[in-house]
């Protein structure tokens, strides 16, 4: 997988923005990516040093429109903690 295929998009919420002060950044990642692949992708894309990666799997919510039933796609979230000596990711700076 290419690095840009692994890291799909940043997750910008109140909680994730509060974690930026602790050098933690949150991303939506590819469902099949493991922690090692996520670490390498973040280091390659943003030129930073990653200390730790934490991942969470989410099941898609069931949705209904009229009589049609369906569900949103399952997805995976990764919280990446940078080393103390690493530079920050400018994407999350206000």
C-alpha positions in Angstrom: 0.0 0.0 0.0 1.1 3.5 -0.7 1.3 6.0 2.3 -1.6 8.1 0.9 -3.8 5.0 0.6 -3.2 4.2 4.3 -3.9 7.6 5.8 -7.3 8.6 4.5 -8.1 11.9 6.2 -7.5 13.7 9.5 -10.3 13.7 12.1 -11.0 17.2 13.4 -13.1 17.1 16.6 -13.0 18.9 19.9 -11.4 15.9 21.6 -8.8 15.3 18.8 -7.9 19.0 18.9 -7.4 18.9 22.7 -5.0 16.0 22.2 -2.8 18.0 19.8 -1.3 19.7 22.9 -0.1 16.2 24.0 1.4 15.6 20.5 -1.4 13.2 19.6 -2.9 13.4 16.1 -6.0 11.5 14.9 -6.6 10.0 11.4 -9.0 7.8 9.6 -7.0 5.0 8.1 -7.4 2.1 5.8 -9.4 -0.8 7.4 -6.6 -3.3 6.6 -3.7 -1.3 7.7 -1.7 -2.4 10.8 0.1 -0.2 13.3 3.5 -0.6 11.7 2.2 0.5 8.2 0.4 3.5 9.8 3.5 4.6 11.6 5.6 4.4 8.4 2.9 6.3 6.4 2.7 9.1 8.9 6.5 9.4 9.1 6.7 9.5 5.3 3.9 12.0 4.6 4.5 14.5 7.4 8.3 14.0 8.0 7.8 13.4 11.8 9.0 10.7 14.3 6.2 8.6 15.7 6.4 7.2 19.2 3.2 5.1 19.4 0.1 4.3 17.3 -3.2 3.3 18.9 -6.0 2.0 16.6 -9.8 1.6 17.0 -12.2 -0.2 14.7 -15.7 1.2 14.3 -18.8 -0.6 12.9 -21.0 1.4 10.6 -24.3 2.7 11.9 -27.5 1.2 10.5 -29.4 3.7 8.4 -32.8 3.8 6.8 -34.4 6.0 4.1 -38.1 5.2 3.7 -38.3 1.4 3.3 -34.7 1.0 2.2 -32.4 -0.4 4.9 -28.6 -0.1 4.8 -25.6 0.8 6.9 -22.6 3.1 6.8 -19.2 1.6 6.0 -17.1 0.2 8.8 -13.9 2.3 9.4 -10.7 2.5 11.4 -9.3 5.3 13.5 -5.6 5.8 14.5 -4.3 8.1 17.2 -0.6 8.8 16.5 1.7 10.1 19.3 4.8 11.9 18.2 8.2 11.7 20.0 9.2 14.7 22.1 12.0 15.7 19.7 9.8 15.5 16.6 8.3 18.6 14.8 4.5 19.0 14.8 2.1 18.4 12.0 1.1 21.8 10.5 -2.3 20.4 9.3 -3.7 20.5 12.8 -2.4 24.0 13.8 -5.0 26.7 14.1 
